[in-house]
Amino acid sequence: MNEITFNKPYLTGKETAYICEAVRMMQLSGNGEFTKRCQSFFEKKYGFKKCLLTTSCTDALEMAAMLCNLQKGDEVIVPSYTFVSSALAFVREGAKIVFADSMSENPNIDANQIEALITPRTKVIVPVHYAGVACDMDAIMNIAEKHNLIVVEDAAQAIDSYYKGRLLGTIGHLSTFSFHETKNIISGEGGMLCINDERFTARAEIIWEKGTNRAKFFRGEIDKYNWVDTGSSFLPSEIIAAFLWAQIESMEKIQQKRKSLWEKYYELLSPLAEKQKIKLPQIPDYATNNGHLFYLVCNSLQERTMLINELKKHDILAVFHYQSLHKSDYYSASHDGRILLNSDRYTDCLVRLPMYYELQNSDIERICNVIAELYR
Ligand SMILES: *Cc1c(COP(=O)(O)O)cnc(C)c1O
């Protein structure tokens, strides 16, 4: 039997042609033709006020954190069950992270518990749309409005997914996406900051361009550019943007395929879920699925270890991820001590199954057979 790997980047075939085109045009640094094409695609198709490509979602989160203008000790509410960057970007700006628990039905932040975490120092809420499934954004935006907070959606996994018909990333004041090779649409490393609240647009462009007003200069709005604010080098080169453009052109095809693979997993594993041997992803009525990742939740850490080992014996690579951030080496001493049961349960019991464009239905049958045999 051939090995079934966990992730395999998908190439549309156009990537190198567009990179050659970028090289021929001899504009290799950032904010050129391909960057503009990618940004305006997202702005026009989805109605973002402004999109800025970045070198990663982590960088986009750092830009968002800088735009929030935090003072030392300001508080930011972040789910504990997420990737490090969702919290790290704000810690670098001097913020104190107040970790929120996940819901019991899926790993997203439990919106019902947010209000109890708010203090006079709270400035930002960071909902993370785990597996591309929406958080309860109406509830979160209402809380933010009531307490005058900024909402930064970490939509790293959520490209082309929706909340009550609204695209994820268009609802919060700011949002961030990832084009890392493990995501649906990729450029190796890569990301994007999206701005929905226009009060952030001008400063975002400056932070993006090393604290200068160079973007304004390039548009001919000023006759020389200057150092005007903080910032860094957040924009990717045209080579990265050219790669991304090829992916964007095939986005619909990629999403269709991933969603159909997801459905296949769901169908074949449903009998085990009905017998309560495992739990399958629950997608609330307000959310859609974008086929980003397929996970199941085991009943215990021991069962998960057994499952991963059994799959490995059959040359199938399954992985777990996210160790509760409130228990991390770096931040646990700063956590306020609250117990976050759901976050810890996903840490111990969630397993991700192989998911990539070239995965076959027959591969999924093989994977699900191994799982069914184990639980028999
Ligand atoms: C992948 C991911 C990130 C980081 O994205 P990079 O582009 O690798 O920086 C951040 N948050 C979440 C939820 C992610 O899944």
The ligand as an SDF file (V2000), in Angstrom:
LIG
                    3D

 15 15  0  0  0  0  0  0  0  0999 V2000
   -1.9480   29.0810    9.7980 C   0  0  0  0  0  0  0  0  0  0  0  0
   -2.4900   29.9260   10.8630 C   0  0  0  0  0  0  0  0  0  0  0  0
   -1.8620   31.1100   11.2770 C   0  0  0  0  0  0  0  0  0  0  0  0
   -0.5010   31.5270   10.8050 C   0  0  0  0  0  0  0  0  0  0  0  0
   -0.4000   31.6920    9.4260 O   0  0  0  0  0  0  0  0  0  0  0  0
    1.0350   31.9810    8.7770 P   0  0  0  0  0  0  0  0  0  0  0  0
    0.6770   32.4400    7.3970 O   0  0  0  0  0  0  0  0  0  0  0  0
    1.7820   30.6880    8.7850 O   0  0  0  0  0  0  0  0  0  0  0  0
    1.7010   33.0210    9.5710 O   0  0  0  0  0  0  0  0  0  0  0  0
   -2.4810   31.9040   12.2210 C   0  0  0  0  0  0  0  0  0  0  0  0
   -3.6630   31.5580   12.7640 N   0  0  0  0  0  0  0  0  0  0  0  0
   -4.2880   30.4190   12.4150 C   0  0  0  0  0  0  0  0  0  0  0  0
   -5.6080   30.0960   13.0350 C   0  0  0  0  0  0  0  0  0  0  0  0
   -3.7140   29.5650   11.4650 C   0  0  0  0  0  0  0  0  0  0  0  0
   -4.3470   28.4270   11.1470 O   0  0  0  0  0  0  0  0  0  0  0  0
  1  2  1  0
  2  3  1  0
  2 14  2  0
  3  4  1  0
  3 10  2  0
  4  5  1  0
  5  6  1  0
  6  7  2  0
  6  8  1  0
  6  9  1  0
 10 11  1  0
 11 12  2  0
 12 13  1  0
 12 14  1  0
 14 15  1  0
M  END
$$$$
